Every structure is written in C-alpha cells, then in structure tokens.
Amino acid sequence: MSDDNRRAIGKLVFVSADKFTVEMNRSTDNFTVIGFDDVHYIARLGSFVIIPVQSEYVVAEIVGLREKDNSGGSRYGNSSEIADTSSIKFLDLVPLGTLPQARDGAFRFGVSTYPSLYADALYTVDSDLDRIFEVTGESESAQAADDPSATRLKAISIGKSVVFSDYAIKIRIDEFFGGHAAILGNTGSGKSCTVASIIQSLFSKPDTYAAHGASFIILDVNGEYRQSFASLGFDIRRSYWNLPRADGSTIPAAEDKGETRHEFRLPHWFMSVEEWELLLRASERTQQPVLRTALGLSTLFSSDGTTELGVLKNHILASCIAYIMQGDAGSPTKTDRILSLLSTFSTVEISAATLKPGLAISFGQMKDAPAVLALIGNHIQETITIPDYANKPFPFANLDAALDLALLYEEAHGNRQIREYCSQLRTRFKWIREREEFAFLRVDPNTILDYEKNTDLFVERFIGLERQAVGLQKTSQITILDLNEAGDQVVEVASAVIARLIFERLRRAEPRNRLPVNIVLEEAHRYVSEHPAGYAIEAGRVFERIAKEGRKYGMFLLIASQRPSDLSRTVLSQCSNFVVHRIQNPDDLSHIRQMTPFISESIMRRLPSLPKQHALIFGNAVNLPTTFRVREAVPRPKSDDARISEQWFRSPSKPVDLVFPSNKAAVTPKGS
C-alpha cells in the first residue's frame, strides 16, 4: 500500500513457525514511533503489528520487549542507563493470522505464507483493527419500504481497549446474543455493571429501528438491575415483577412511564411433576410414586365430570373407604376420617350426603356399616389406572388431602408401610403451605387473572408479548424478576419453572428462532451448580438442557457468576463467549482454563491482576481475545461498594440513613 513505507517500525531479524523478532529502527525513542498520521507507542504487550507478504499482511501480537547494548561496553558499567544511540530495541512477536492488503478483505486465523528476513514490520491503525476484529461498519441498511433510512446494528461498543489507545472494542451482535455467554469475576470486579452496560449499549440506537424486538429476562437475585434500565428511551419498555411481600406492602412505584409493574404469581399447577419433586424433595423410590399419584388425583378430581372419570373417581374413593372400614380403629374414628376425606373429594354417588346415614354413630357403633360397604362395593373395579398429572387448576391445600388419598389407596392395595416412608414428604408440604415466601406459588384457582389461565398466555405476558388483531406485538423488551427477598429454595424453583415454561413455548413456536429470548442468570452458581444439593438437581438440569438445545429454538443464557468452579460444567462448556473480570481463586482459574482450552497461558495470567471495571473478552463475538475497560453503565446497578470510612467516621448525632420497608412507619420521622 502507498503508506506502508511511512508506517515501518523495524525489520524482521528472526522468523520461525511460531515466533518472530523485530529489530526496531534506530529512530525509535522509547518504543515510540512518529508516524505520518500520529505518534504511536507500540510497546504494549498484546498489541499488533502487521508484516507485508505478497498480497497480504501477517498479523502478529507483541508478547515481549527487549533492549540490547550495542556500544561494546557492559550494560552494568559506570553509566546508570544505556544511551539511546547505543541500544538496539527488539519486539518478540507471535503470528496470529493474515489480513488481505485489499481494504475489503477479512481477517483469517493461521499463517500459510511466512515473511522473509528483513521484511518491514508496520504499526496498525484503526482501519486495520476494524478488519482484524471484523467490526467494519457497525450498522447495515434494514431495506425497509416504510423507512428507507432505517438501519440495523451489526455490532455494539462495549468499552475501550487498554492496548490500543482510544480504540472502541465492539462485539458482533449475532454472535454474542445468538449464543450462550458467561460474565465471570470476583465479587466487586464489575460483573453487574458489565451486564447492565452491554444491555444498555444494545438499546442506545437512536432511531425507529431500535431493538424493539429484543426479549431480555433478568433473574435478579440481588435486586440490582431495576434502576439500570430506567429511561432508556426510543419506546424501549420494561416489565418489573416482584414477589408478594410478607409485610403486605405494595410494589415500589414505577421508575418511569416505560415500566409496568406486576406481582409475580406462578400458579402451582404450571409446575411439572419433576418440579414438584424438586419443591418437596421427594425421594426416588417411595415418595416420588406417591407424589405422582397424588398429583394425578388432584387433576382427576378437578376435572369436569364424565362417565369415564366418574367411574374412576368412585373406584378410588370406594377403595379407600373400604380400607378405612376394615381397619382396627373405633367406629367414631372411622366415621370422622371418612367424612374428612369426603369433604375434599366426593362424587354424586359417594359423598357425605349419600354415606352419612349409614356412618352415623349410635351407642358407639356405626348405624348401618353393611349398607355403607354394599354401596361402595358396587364401585370397586378389578383393573383401573390412575390418570397422569395434567396441570389442571386445583387449590394448593387440596394436595395434602390428595397425598392422604394416595396413601390410603396404596395401603388398600397392601403397602402397609407407605405412610411411614412418606411422613417427611407430607411434613415438607405442610411447611411450604405455611411459609410466606412460597405465597407466589399458592394461587387460588378462583382468583386467577386472564394471563394465568394457561401457560401460553402466562409466558407471552412474561416475555413481553400481547395478542392483538394484527398478531403478536412486543409490549416490553426487558423483564426483571426481582428475587432479592427470596431464599435459595425459592430462587431454584422459580428460575427452573420460568426457564422451562419459556423453553417449551419456544420449542412449539413456528417458524423457529423468530423470537430470540436471552435469560440473564445473575449469581448463577446458586441454582446452576455443578454439585447441587440432592433436592436441587432438577433445577440445574433445566438449564443444562437449554444450554445444549436452546440455540435451535432461539433461547440463550447470559450467565453471571463469581464462582466459575461451582457452575455446571455442562452449561459453562456450551458458552461461546466469555467476559472475564479479575479472578484470583486458583480453582476458578483452573476451571476456566479447562473449559476454554484454546486460550493461551499468557492470556490466563492476566486475569488475577485486572483492575476493577476491566475485563478480558474472547469467543465468537470477537476475533481475538482482548482486554478492555468496560463502558460505564448509566445508570449503574445497585452494586456499589460500601463506603466504610464515610459511614464510620461521622457525627454521633447524625441518624443512620437507612429504612427497613417492613418497619417503615416506625423509623420515618413525623411530618416527613
């Protein structure tokens, strides 16, 4: 090219398959070159030089700097430093790939034709870097008939390079958001700000073709992100979902007119059998079969009556009542137990009204036990199968009675020890029934909202879709599920059910991949663990399946975690892009090294010493691993460090600037 001679910084003096050495020109001053366009400091480790070879450039990374005294004297003589005129400066390089000299050519990895000795080494300019990183042209024409000037973004800036001065590091949108990604780093290294900054960058396009079709679901376990996406503009809208509050307080006011607020209720009948097993920690051999039977019974008795279902219901009730009647308990106890059962489950033929005359107690005995046995005996069938759980609405408390009915049914068929084996299961259910933190699951079928009537409507509402006359329309682009007040058990269940419902909805959508959904898993090690507790195993499996199959259906994970070694290896190995902040734990470093074998050891050595708000990015969205300063998130998430000295060293009369919501009335001064 015409300016190559003016960009030369030195000549090759050593060439091998995996290493080059450049002797710099004598005109360099402290590795600084005054080029025709600017002053270039080319001694930064990790920066690039290019070397002309025929019609291409070989791109090489600087991995070492050396200086040699050329005066014939000793470097360690009387002089405290080597004179610039008597020293030779060298750059050690590693070849990376080739770049066509034609300005429209793209970078490709690997070198097939090597430069000769004494070939010129040239410094790079921004246009070279754009081609190396493949981000030439950040947008493309949308070719829209209604707006010929509309464009679509192909890449977004996520920060500034720490190697190339003032050079914006960009990621290719299709490759980054069209695959799974991981943002990793120690606590306080800037992960939350990076997540917020990247999403803010995506929504900063200021025209009619902003990212209105995006769907981000943020599982916010620390309550950090709500304020980060306030006032994005360009009709970018958010929906904020909050768990029911134990103190009865209302959801905080909307941040702005672009936010809608919802109380997060997850009807318990939306859960799969596996998720019920997760919630109740059902053991595999004895408790799971009983739980599945109980769920089937809940479905059966909540269904509309048909002749076939009526026969089945009567058989189950008759079998259980017959077992009670044959027991050793006294008649009053038998009567009380049968009537209690019939208060929840009954049919026209077998109910409290039809059996009560015979069950009435007279002088300590049933008034007409033979009549009761004769009535129920007409409904016992020889062979019959209990239906599977069908996700039909039923009152949450009914499952306790269904468990009792399932146990009676098992006992009636000879399994006399089953009640003892399932005592923990029933205790666990009763505990969940009373716990306020699980109130979001205990939805009354009589109070369900329109979008809670089936899973399709629920998922559409949650991911920001609305059914209109012209078809499905996007009503929000960012959904935040605030789980800050939830314990690990709630987070595990809520995240697993929500992810599975969205995944199943996208799997059934035609055509595929027309509604990409990106789920941000904050503090993912809490519920996508490599070594979960036994009861949480299914939560991780949901995300492992999404990691393996989600790309086919347009569902992608963005994993944020401070403990990579605790994350599921299956999920982490499926990530195609990594943004890694400072990591110092040897186990975490080893885990990343095993999951990403293509990253060199020199790159891994950078991770423990990265400053705050700096990160290393590598993967499909960038051509080469590079270190950058993350673009400032404005507004920032609620993840600031505690200002210890400011909060400690203050006037003793100054009140603590803090409000606990549940005691707000008690601590708020009068007249405020």
Helices and strands as residue ranges (DSSP letters): G 5-7, E 8-15, E 20-24, E 32-34, E 39-41, E 48-53, E 56-69, G 84-86, E 87-100, E 108-109, E 120-123, H 126-132, E 139-141, E 151-153, E 155-161, E 168-172, H 173-177, E 181-184, H 191-202, E 216-220, G 226-229, E 238-242, E 259-263, G 268-270, H 273-280, H 287-302, H 307-325, H 331-344, H 352-359, E 361-362, E 365-366, H 369-377, H 398-412, H 418-421, H 423-434, G 436-438, G 445-447, G 450-452, H 455-462, E 465-468, E 471-474, E 478-482, H 488-508, E 517-521, G 524-526, G 534-536, H 537-553, E 555-561, G 564-566, H 569-573, E 577-580, H 586-595, H 601-604, G 607-609, E 614-619, E 626-630, H 644-648, G 661-663, H 664-667
